[in-house]
Amino acid sequence: MSEGTVRNEQDQGAKIIFENAEMCAQFLDGYVPIDCLKGLKAEQIEDMSSRFVTMWDNERDSDVVKRIHLNPDLAMYLITIIEHQSKVDYTMVMKLLRYMVMIWTDYEKEMERKKKGITKTKDFKYPAILPIVYFEGTTNWNVATHFADRIALNNIFAEYIPDFRYEVIRVHDYSDDEIISKRNEFSLVMFVNKLKNSEDIKKLKDLPLDYLENLQENSPRHLLEVIATVVSTFMHRINVPKDEIADFTDQILERRFPMLFDSFEAYDVQEIRRTSREEGWNEGHDTGWNEGHASTLIALVHKKILKGKSLEEIADELEETPERIQAFYDIVKSNPAKTPEEFLTIWSSQRTQK
């Protein structure tokens, strides 16, 4: 999967989180220390992204702009910029300033359409804007968050320089326990956002049963769809086969949470292929598979056989040759009542006998 494709999938996965008004409300309630943003309802949050993000020619396709109605007569704006890359963006304050100016300009025009001349009156005020960077990278965000810090001679011209700061929500600043303690749909999404590779998927198996049962019983369908999209994006990134992803997301939508992660194996098909070659696998022999790789592949072969797939179909989906997985296929077909752990024991025994 190309870097551009991965980036686009991450952008769309992140965008769908913050586009959802209820997810956005949960995010603000749990991670932004501003009292008037606590306890917001989804109906108070209006998506305005299409009005502003299109001005960037797809450069900022994952950014989200919201208008938040604090009460019937008072609104403010939220800008959320999602950053996935570990490399930080030193131009962030300028991007946010451009957004803010566009929002204020648009607001001014909107108010003028409603009442001609209103913006030229003494009491007219522009709306507050809260700029936030949601950072999924593992490095520290060591970029100036105050606008004035990016301006030369700011100590001399301080009174003449516009200034604001933006809030950084760095996902990796929060422990797993802190995230889970929120016990809402956004907490699971943020937990998945912290996962970076196939090995990290094992952390999902340690999620508390009561936490998963709460989500299973109480999450509305539209939020389950958001969770399924985010999980699917992560699984695409670690090269999980499409049918496995489909099964996994189906379980989410069907509210089968408690056993959801127990049956999932942490793997990266492309990584398994690469390392097995490095370990000297020779055509016609399986000695190149180490036990960890074999355990993963046996589990995958077993699942696909249960779906009625042939050796050739399984090999194609795993991007392997039939010869490479023949031994695993034969073991599973010959011992249909056994478990993946027992398959591995049989495979290990056969290998030592060669």
LUMMI-268598 format. One record per atom (N, C-alpha, C): z, y, x. Coordinates in steps of 0.2 Angstrom, whole numbers, padded with zeros to 4 digits, always signed. Example, Ala and Ser with C-alpha at 12.3 -4.5 7.8 and 13.67 -1.06 7.14 Angstrom:
BEGIN
+0039-0028+0066/+0039-0022+0062/+0039-0016+0066/+0035-0011+0064/+0036-0005+0068/+0039+0000+0064/
END
This chain:
BEGIN
+0000-0006+0004/+0000+0000+0000/+0000+0006+0004/-0005+0011+0003/-0005+0017+0008/+0001+0021+0007/+0002+0026+0012/+0007+0031+0011/+0006+0035+0005/+0000+0037+0004/-0002+0042-0001/+0000+0039-0008/-0002+0032-0009/+0000+0029-0015/+0007+0028-0016/+0011+0026-0011/+0018+0026-0011/+0021+0033-0013/+0019+0038-0010/+0021+0045-0012/+0020+0046-0019/+0014+0045-0021/+0012+0047-0028/+0016+0043-0033/+0018+0036-0032/+0022+0032-0036/+0029+0035-0036/+0031+0037-0030/+0038+0040-0030/+0039+0046-0034/+0033+0050-0033/+0033+0057-0037/+0034+0056-0044/+0029+0051-0047/+0029+0050-0054/+0036+0047-0056/+0039+0042-0052/+0045+0039-0054/+0051+0044-0055/+0051+0049-0050/+0056+0054-0050/+0055+0059-0055/+0048+0061-0057/+0047+0066-0062/+0049+0063-0069/+0048+0057-0070/+0050+0054-0077/+0057+0055-0078/+0061+0054-0073/+0068+0055-0073/+0070+0062-0076/+0068+0067-0072/+0070+0074-0074/+0066+0077-0080/+0060+0074-0081/+0057+0076-0087/+0061+0074-0094/+0064+0068-0093/+0068+0066-0099/+0074+0070-0100/+0075+0074-0106/+0080+0078-0107/+0087+0075-0107/+0088+0069-0109/+0094+0066-0109/+0097+0064-0102/+0092+0062-0098/+0093+0060-0091/+0095+0067-0087/+0091+0072-0089/+0093+0079-0086/+0100+0081-0087/+0102+0080-0094/+0108+0082-0096/+0114+0078-0092/+0113+0072-0091/+0117+0068-0087/+0118+0070-0080/+0112+0072-0077/+0112+0074-0070/+0116+0080-0069/+0115+0085-0074/+0118+0092-0073/+0126+0091-0074/+0128+0086-0079/+0135+0085-0081/+0138+0082-0075/+0135+0078-0071/+0138+0074-0066/+0138+0077-0059/+0133+0081-0058/+0132+0083-0051/+0131+0091-0050/+0132+0095-0055/+0131+0102-0054/+0138+0105-0056/+0141+0108-0051/+0148+0111-0053/+0148+0118-0057/+0144+0118-0062/+0144+0124-0066/+0146+0122-0073/+0151+0126-0076/+0155+0124-0082/+0150+0124-0088/+0146+0129-0088/+0142+0130-0094/+0136+0125-0095/+0135+0121-0089/+0130+0115-0090/+0133+0108-0091/+0140+0108-0092/+0143+0102-0094/+0142+0101-0102/+0141+0094-0103/+0141+0092-0110/+0135+0095-0114/+0129+0096-0110/+0123+0098-0114/+0120+0093-0118/+0117+0094-0123/+0113+0089-0127/+0106+0090-0126/+0103+0084-0127/+0096+0084-0125/+0092+0089-0128/+0093+0091-0135/+0089+0095-0139/+0090+0103-0136/+0095+0104-0131/+0096+0110-0128/+0091+0111-0122/+0088+0106-0120/+0084+0106-0114/+0076+0106-0116/+0073+0111-0114/+0065+0111-0115/+0061+0111-0109/+0057+0106-0109/+0053+0105-0103/+0047+0111-0103/+0047+0114-0097/+0042+0119-0096/+0037+0118-0090/+0038+0112-0087/+0034+0110-0081/+0027+0112-0081/+0023+0110-0087/+0016+0111-0087/+0014+0118-0086/+0019+0123-0088/+0017+0130-0088/+0017+0132-0081/+0020+0129-0076/+0021+0132-0069/+0019+0127-0064/+0020+0121-0064/+0018+0116-0059/+0011+0116-0058/+0007+0116-0063/-0001+0116-0062/-0003+0122-0058/+0001+0127-0057/-0002+0132-0052/-0002+0130-0045/+0001+0125-0044/+0001+0122-0037/-0004+0118-0035/-0009+0117-0039/-0015+0112-0037/-0012+0105-0035/-0007+0102-0039/-0005+0096-0038/-0001+0095-0032/+0000+0100-0028/+0005+0100-0022/+0012+0098-0024/+0014+0101-0030/+0021+0100-0032/+0021+0096-0038/+0018+0090-0038/+0017+0086-0044/+0023+0084-0047/+0028+0082-0043/+0034+0079-0045/+0040+0085-0047/+0038+0091-0046/+0043+0096-0048/+0044+0097-0056/+0050+0099-0058/+0051+0099-0065/+0054+0106-0066/+0052+0110-0071/+0055+0116-0073/+0057+0115-0081/+0064+0117-0082/+0067+0116-0088/+0069+0123-0091/+0069+0124-0097/+0072+0130-0100/+0078+0127-0104/+0084+0129-0102/+0090+0127-0105/+0093+0132-0110/+0094+0130-0116/+0096+0135-0122/+0104+0134-0122/+0108+0138-0118/+0115+0138-0118/+0118+0139-0125/+0115+0144-0129/+0116+0145-0136/+0110+0148-0139/+0110+0149-0146/+0104+0151-0149/+0101+0158-0146/+0105+0162-0143/+0103+0168-0141/+0103+0169-0133/+0104+0163-0129/+0104+0164-0122/+0101+0158-0119/+0097+0159-0115/+0093+0153-0111/+0093+0155-0104/+0093+0149-0100/+0092+0150-0092/+0087+0145-0090/+0085+0145-0084/+0080+0140-0082/+0083+0136-0076/+0080+0130-0076/+0082+0125-0070/+0075+0123-0067/+0075+0124-0060/+0070+0121-0056/+0073+0115-0052/+0069+0109-0053/+0071+0103-0049/+0066+0101-0045/+0067+0102-0038/+0062+0099-0033/+0064+0093-0030/+0060+0087-0031/+0062+0081-0029/+0059+0080-0022/+0063+0078-0017/+0060+0077-0010/+0062+0069-0008/+0057+0065-0007/+0058+0058-0005/+0059+0057+0003/+0055+0061+0006/+0054+0060+0013/+0060+0062+0017/+0061+0058+0023/+0067+0059+0027/+0066+0066+0031/+0060+0068+0032/+0059+0075+0035/+0060+0080+0030/+0064+0085+0032/+0066+0090+0028/+0060+0096+0028/+0061+0100+0023/+0056+0105+0022/+0059+0112+0023/+0057+0115+0029/+0059+0122+0030/+0057+0127+0026/+0051+0126+0022/+0049+0132+0018/+0051+0131+0011/+0057+0127+0010/+0059+0126+0003/+0061+0133+0000/+0065+0137+0003/+0067+0144+0000/+0061+0148-0002/+0055+0148+0001/+0049+0151-0001/+0046+0148-0007/+0046+0142-0007/+0043+0138-0013/+0047+0140-0019/+0054+0140-0018/+0058+0141-0024/+0057+0149-0026/+0057+0153-0021/+0056+0160-0023/+0049+0161-0027/+0044+0158-0025/+0038+0158-0029/+0039+0156-0036/+0042+0150-0037/+0043+0148-0043/+0047+0153-0047/+0052+0156-0044/+0057+0160-0048/+0053+0166-0050/+0049+0169-0046/+0044+0175-0048/+0040+0173-0054/+0037+0167-0053/+0032+0165-0059/+0036+0164-0065/+0042+0161-0065/+0046+0160-0071/+0048+0167-0074/+0050+0172-0070/+0052+0179-0073/+0046+0182-0075/+0040+0182-0072/+0034+0185-0074/+0032+0182-0081/+0032+0175-0081/+0030+0172-0088/+0035+0174-0093/+0041+0174-0092/+0046+0176-0097/+0045+0184-0099/+0044+0188-0095/+0042+0195-0096/+0036+0195-0101/+0031+0191-0100/+0025+0191-0104/+0027+0189-0111/+0031+0183-0111/+0033+0180-0117/+0037+0185-0122/+0042+0189-0119/+0046+0193-0122/+0041+0199-0125/+0037+0201-0121/+0032+0207-0123/+0028+0205-0129/+0026+0198-0129/+0022+0196-0135/+0026+0196-0141/+0033+0195-0140/+0037+0195-0146/+0039+0202-0149/+0040+0206-0144/+0042+0213-0146/+0039+0218-0140/+0034+0221-0142/+0030+0226-0137/+0035+0231-0134/+0035+0232-0128/+0040+0237-0124/+0047+0234-0123/+0049+0228-0125/+0056+0226-0124/+0058+0226-0117/+0053+0224-0112/+0055+0223-0105/+0056+0230-0102/+0054+0235-0105/+0055+0242-0102/+0061+0245-0104/+0065+0242-0108/+0071+0245-0110/+0077+0244-0105/+0082+0248-0106/+0087+0248-0101/+0091+0241-0101/+0092+0239-0107/+0096+0233-0108/+0093+0226-0107/+0086+0226-0106/+0083+0220-0105/+0085+0217-0099/+0086+0210-0099/+0088+0206-0093/+0084+0200-0092/+0082+0198-0086/+0079+0192-0085/+0083+0186-0085/+0081+0180-0086/+0085+0174-0087/+0088+0172-0080/+0094+0169-0080/+0096+0166-0074/+0092+0160-0072/+0091+0158-0066/+0087+0152-0063/+0092+0148-0059/+0092+0142-0060/+0096+0138-0055/+0091+0133-0051/+0090+0134-0045/+0086+0130-0041/+0090+0124-0038/+0087+0118-0038/+0090+0112-0036/+0085+0108-0032/+0087+0106-0026/+0083+0101-0022/+0087+0094-0023/+0083+0089-0026/+0086+0082-0026/+0083+0078-0021/+0087+0077-0016/+0085+0074-0009/+0086+0067-0009/+0081+0062-0008/+0082+0055-0008/+0082+0053+0000/+0081+0057+0004/+0080+0055+0011/+0087+0053+0014/+0087+0050+0020/+0093+0047+0023/+0096+0052+0028/+0091+0057+0031/+0093+0062+0036/+0097+0067+0032/+0101+0071+0036/+0104+0077+0034/+0100+0083+0032/+0101+0086+0027/+0097+0092+0025/+0100+0098+0029/+0097+0099+0034/+0099+0104+0039/+0095+0111+0039/+0092+0112+0033/+0088+0118+0031/+0092+0123+0028/+0091+0130+0030/+0094+0135+0027/+0093+0135+0019/+0099+0136+0016/+0099+0136+0008/+0099+0143+0005/+0101+0148+0010/+0101+0155+0008/+0094+0158+0010/+0091+0161+0005/+0085+0165+0007/+0085+0169+0013/+0090+0173+0013/+0091+0178+0018/+0091+0175+0025/+0093+0169+0026/+0093+0166+0032/+0087+0164+0035/+0081+0165+0031/+0075+0164+0034/+0071+0170+0035/+0074+0176+0034/+0071+0183+0036/+0074+0186+0042/+0069+0188+0046/+0071+0191+0053/+0075+0198+0051/+0079+0199+0056/+0083+0205+0055/+0087+0206+0049/+0089+0200+0046/+0093+0200+0040/+0100+0203+0040/+0103+0204+0046/+0109+0207+0047/+0108+0215+0047/+0103+0217+0049/+0101+0224+0048/+0099+0227+0041/+0095+0222+0038/+0092+0224+0032/+0095+0220+0026/+0101+0218+0027/+0104+0214+0022/+0104+0217+0015/+0105+0223+0014/+0105+0226+0008/+0098+0227+0004/+0093+0226+0008/+0086+0227+0006/+0082+0220+0005/+0086+0215+0006/+0083+0208+0006/+0085+0204+0000/+0080+0202-0004/+0083+0198-0010/+0086+0192-0008/+0091+0190-0011/+0095+0184-0008/+0097+0179-0014/+0097+0173-0013/+0099+0168-0017/+0100+0161-0013/+0103+0157-0016/+0104+0150-0013/+0102+0145-0018/+0100+0139-0015/+0098+0133-0019/+0103+0128-0018/+0104+0124-0023/+0109+0118-0023/+0105+0112-0020/+0108+0108-0016/+0105+0102-0013/+0109+0096-0016/+0106+0092-0019/+0110+0086-0021/+0107+0080-0017/+0110+0078-0012/+0108+0073-0007/+0111+0066-0010/+0106+0062-0012/+0108+0056-0015/+0113+0052-0010/+0112+0052-0004/+0116+0048+0001/+0122+0051+0002/+0124+0057+0000/+0131+0060+0000/+0136+0056-0004/+0133+0052-0009/+0137+0049-0014/+0138+0042-0013/+0144+0039-0013/+0145+0032-0012/+0143+0028-0018/+0142+0022-0017/+0140+0018-0023/+0145+0018-0029/+0151+0018-0027/+0157+0018-0032/+0157+0025-0035/+0155+0030-0032/+0155+0037-0035/+0150+0037-0040/+0144+0035-0039/+0138+0035-0043/+0140+0030-0049/+0142+0024-0048/+0143+0020-0054/+0149+0022-0058/+0153+0026-0056/+0159+0028-0060/+0156+0033-0066/+0150+0036-0065/+0148+0040-0071/+0146+0035-0077/+0144+0029-0076/+0143+0024-0081/+0138+0026-0086/+0133+0030-0084/+0128+0031-0088/+0121+0029-0085/+0116+0031-0089/+0109+0028-0087/+0107+0032-0080/+0108+0038-0080/+0106+0042-0073/+0110+0039-0067/+0116+0036-0068/+0119+0033-0063/+0116+0027-0060/+0113+0023-0064/+0109+0017-0062/+0103+0019-0058/+0099+0024-0061/+0093+0027-0058/+0095+0030-0051/+0100+0034-0050/+0102+0036-0044/+0104+0031-0039/+0107+0025-0042/+0109+0020-0037/+0102+0017-0035/+0097+0016-0039/+0091+0013-0037/+0088+0018-0032/+0088+0024-0033/+0085+0029-0028/+0088+0029-0021/+0094+0026-0020/+0097+0025-0014/+0094+0019-0010/+0091+0015-0014/+0088+0008-0010/+0082+0010-0006/+0082+0008+0000/+0076+0009+0004/+0072+0004+0006/+0074-0003+0006/+0070-0008+0008/+0072-0014+0004/+0069-0020+0006/+0070-0026+0002/+0077-0029+0003/+0080-0028+0008/+0087-0030+0009/+0092-0026+0005/+0091-0020+0003/+0095-0016-0001/+0096-0019-0008/+0091-0023-0010/+0091-0025-0017/+0097-0030-0018/+0100-0032-0013/+0106-0037-0014/+0112-0033-0016/+0112-0026-0015/+0117-0022-0018/+0117-0022-0025/+0111-0023-0029/+0111-0023-0036/+0115-0029-0039/+0116-0034-0035/+0119-0040-0037/+0127-0039-0037/+0129-0034-0034/+0136-0032-0034/+0138-0027-0039/+0134-0025-0043/+0135-0020-0049/+0140-0024-0053/+0146-0020-0055/+0151-0023-0060/+0147-0025-0067/+0150-0031-0069/+0147-0034-0075/+0148-0029-0081/+0154-0026-0081/+0156-0022-0087/+0151-0016-0087/+0149-0014-0081/+0145-0008-0080/+0138-0009-0083/+0135-0015-0081/+0129-0017-0084/+0129-0019-0092/+0134-0022-0094/+0135-0023-0101/+0135-0017-0105/+0139-0012-0102/+0139-0005-0106/+0132-0002-0107/+0128-0003-0101/+0121+0000-0102/+0117-0004-0106/+0118-0011-0106/+0114-0015-0110/+0115-0014-0118/+0122-0012-0120/+0123-0012-0127/+0122-0005-0129/+0123+0000-0125/+0123+0007-0127/+0117+0012-0126/+0112+0009-0121/+0107+0013-0119/+0101+0014-0124/+0099+0020-0126/+0093+0020-0131/+0087+0018-0128/+0082+0015-0132/+0076+0013-0129/+0072+0017-0124/+0072+0024-0126/+0068+0028-0121/+0071+0029-0114/+0078+0028-0114/+0081+0028-0107/+0080+0021-0104/+0080+0016-0107/+0078+0010-0104/+0071+0010-0101/+0067+0013-0104/+0060+0014-0102/+0060+0018-0095/+0064+0023-0095/+0065+0027-0089/+0067+0022-0083/+0073+0019-0084/+0076+0014-0079/+0071+0009-0077/+0067+0006-0082/+0062+0001-0080/+0056+0004-0075/+0054+0010-0077/+0049+0014-0073/+0052+0015-0066/+0058+0017-0065/+0061+0018-0058/+0062+0012-0054/+0064+0007-0058/+0065+0000-0054/+0058-0002-0052/+0053-0002-0057/+0047-0004-0055/+0044-0001-0049/+0045+0006-0049/+0042+0010-0043/+0045+0007-0036/+0052+0006-0037/+0055+0004-0030/+0052-0003-0029/+0051-0008-0033/+0049-0014-0032/+0042-0014-0029/+0038-0010-0032/+0031-0009-0029/+0031-0007-0022/+0036-0003-0020/+0036+0000-0014/+0038-0006-0009/+0042-0011-0011/+0044-0016-0006/+0039-0022-0007/+0033-0021-0010/+0028-0026-0011/+0030-0032-0015/+0034-0031-0020/+0035-0037-0025/+0029-0038-0029/+0027-0044-0030/+0021-0046-0034/+0021-0043-0041/+0016-0041-0044/+0015-0038-0050/+0019-0042-0056/+0018-0049-0056/+0020-0052-0061/+0028-0053-0061/+0031-0053-0055/+0038-0052-0054/+0041-0046-0057/+0037-0040-0055/+0039-0034-0058/+0039-0034-0065/+0034-0036-0068/+0033-0037-0075/+0039-0040-0079/+0041-0046-0076/+0047-0050-0078/+0053-0046-0078/+0054-0043-0072/+0060-0039-0071/+0061-0033-0076/+0055-0029-0077/+0056-0024-0082/+0056-0026-0089/+0053-0032-0090/+0054-0035-0097/+0061-0036-0099/+0065-0039-0094/+0072-0040-0095/+0076-0034-0096/+0074-0028-0093/+0077-0022-0094/+0076-0020-0101/+0070-0020-0103/+0068-0018-0110/+0071-0022-0115/+0072-0028-0114/+0075-0033-0119/+0082-0034-0118/+0085-0029-0114/+0093-0028-0114/+0096-0035-0111/+0093-0038-0106/+0096-0043-0103/+0099-0041-0096/+0104-0037-0096/+0106-0034-0090/+0111-0038-0086/+0116-0041-0089/+0121-0045-0085/+0118-0050-0079/+0112-0053-0081/+0109-0058-0077/+0103-0055-0073/+0102-0049-0074/+0096-0046-0072/+0095-0046-0064/+0100-0045-0060/+0099-0045-0053/+0101-0051-0050/+0104-0056-0053/+0106-0062-0050/+0100-0066-0048/+0095-0066-0052/+0089-0071-0051/+0084-0068-0047/+0085-0061-0045/+0080-0058-0041/+0081-0059-0033/+0076-0061-0030/+0077-0062-0022/+0075-0056-0019/+0079-0054-0013/+0077-0048-0009/+0071-0051-0005/+0065-0048-0005/+0060-0050-0001/+0055-0044-0001/+0051-0045+0004/+0045-0041+0005/+0039-0046+0008/+0035-0047+0004/+0029-0052+0005/+0026-0050+0012/+0024-0044+0012/+0020-0042+0018/+0024-0043+0025/+0031-0041+0024/+0035-0042+0030/+0036-0049+0032/+0037-0054+0027/+0038-0061+0028/+0032-0063+0032/+0026-0061+0030/+0020-0063+0033/+0019-0061+0040/+0021-0055+0041/+0021-0052+0048/+0026-0056+0053/+0032-0056+0051/+0037-0059+0055/+0036-0067+0056/+0033-0070+0051/+0032-0077+0052/+0026-0078+0057/+0021-0074+0058/+0016-0074+0063/+0019-0073+0070/+0023-0068+0070/+0027-0066+0076/+0031-0072+0079/+0033-0076+0074/+0038-0081+0077/+0033-0088+0078/+0027-0087+0078/+0023-0092+0081/+0020-0097+0076/+0019-0096+0070/+0017-0101+0065/+0010-0103+0067/+0009-0110+0067/+0003-0113+0069/+0000-0116+0063/-0007-0115+0062/-0010-0118+0056/-0009-0125+0055/-0007-0128+0049/-0005-0135+0048/+0002-0136+0049/+0006-0132+0051/+0013-0133+0052/+0017-0128+0049/+0024-0129+0047/+0028-0124+0044/+0034-0122+0048/+0033-0124+0055/+0039-0122+0059/+0040-0115+0060/+0035-0111+0058/+0036-0104+0059/+0041-0100+0054/+0042-0104+0048/+0046-0101+0043/+0053-0102+0045/+0057-0096+0046/+0064-0097+0047/+0067-0098+0040/+0073-0100+0040/+0077-0102+0034/+0077-0096+0028/+0078-0090+0031/+0078-0085+0026/+0072-0084+0022/+0066-0084+0026/+0059-0083+0023/+0058-0089+0019/+0060-0095+0021/+0059-0101+0017/+0062-0101+0010/+0069-0098+0010/+0073-0098+0004/+0069-0093-0001/+0067-0088+0002/+0064-0083-0003/+0057-0086-0006/+0053-0089-0002/+0047-0091-0004/+0047-0097-0009/+0052-0101-0007/+0054-0107-0012/+0055-0104-0019/+0060-0099-0019/+0062-0096-0025/+0056-0094-0029/+0051-0090-0025/+0045-0087-0028/+0041-0093-0031/+0040-0098-0027/+0035-0103-0029/+0038-0107-0035/+0044-0108-0035/+0048-0111-0041/+0046-0107-0047/+0047-0100-0047/+0047-0096-0053/+0039-0097-0055/+0035-0097-0051/+0028-0097-0053/+0025-0103-0055/+0028-0109-0053/+0027-0115-0055/+0029-0116-0063/+0035-0113-0064/+0038-0113-0071/+0033-0110-0076/+0029-0105-0073/+0025-0101-0077/+0018-0105-0078/+0018-0111-0075/+0012-0115-0075/+0006-0113-0071/+0008-0110-0065/+0003-0108-0060/+0001-0113-0055/-0005-0113-0053/-0007-0118-0048/-0006-0116-0041/-0007-0121-0037/-0005-0119-0029/-0010-0113-0027/-0016-0113-0029/-0021-0108-0027/-0019-0101-0030/-0017-0101-0037/-0015-0095-0040/-0009-0092-0036/-0004-0096-0035/+0002-0094-0032/+0001-0091-0025/-0003-0095-0021/-0005-0092-0014/-0009-0086-0015/-0013-0085-0019/-0017-0078-0020/-0012-0073-0022/-0007-0074-0026/-0002-0069-0028/+0003-0067-0022/+0004-0072-0018/+0009-0071-0013/+0005-0069-0006/-0002-0068-0007/-0006-0066-0001/-0005-0071+0005/-0005-0077+0003/-0005-0083+0008/-0011-0088+0007/-0012-0092+0012/-0016-0098+0011/-0013-0103+0007/-0016-0108+0003/-0013-0113+0000/-0009-0118+0006/-0012-0118+0012/-0009-0122+0017/-0002-0120+0019/-0001-0113+0019/+0005-0110+0021/+0011-0112+0017/+0009-0113+0010/+0015-0114+0005/+0014-0121+0002/+0010-0125+0005/+0009-0132+0002/+0016-0136+0002/+0019-0136+0007/+0026-0139+0008/+0031-0137+0003/+0031-0131+0002/+0036-0128-0004/+0034-0130-0011/+0027-0130-0012/+0024-0132-0018/+0026-0139-0020/+0025-0143-0015/+0025-0150-0016/+0033-0152-0017/+0037-0149-0014/+0044-0150-0015/+0047-0148-0022/+0044-0143-0024/+0046-0140-0031/+0043-0145-0036/+0037-0147-0036/+0033-0151-0040/+0036-0158-0041/+0039-0160-0035/+0042-0167-0035/+0049-0167-0037/+0052-0162-0038/+0059-0161-0039/+0060-0156-0045/+0057-0157-0051/+0058-0151-0055/+0065-0149-0058/+0069-0154-0058/+0076-0153-0060/+0081-0150-0055/+0079-0149-0049/+0083-0146-0044/+0083-0139-0044/+0088-0136-0040/+0089-0129-0040/+0085-0126-0033/+0084-0120-0033/+0081-0117-0026/+0085-0119-0020/+0092-0119-0021/+0096-0121-0015/+0095-0128-0013/+0094-0132-0018/+0092-0139-0017/+0085-0140-0014/+0080-0136-0016/+0074-0136-0013/+0074-0135-0006/+0078-0130-0004/+0079-0127+0003/+0082-0133+0007/+0087-0137+0005/+0090-0142+0008/+0085-0148+0010/+0080-0149+0005/+0075-0154+0006/+0070-0152+0011/+0068-0145+0010/+0063-0143+0015/+0066-0143+0022/+0072-0141+0023/+0076-0141+0030/+0076-0148+0033/+0077-0153+0028/+0078-0160+0030/+0071-0163+0032/+0066-0161+0029/+0059-0163+0030/+0057-0160+0037/+0059-0154+0038/+0057-0150+0044/+0060-0154+0050/+0066-0156+0050/+0070-0159+0056/+0067-0166+0057/+0064-0169+0052/+0061-0175+0053/+0055-0176+0057/+0051-0170+0057/+0045-0169+0060/+0045-0170+0067/
END
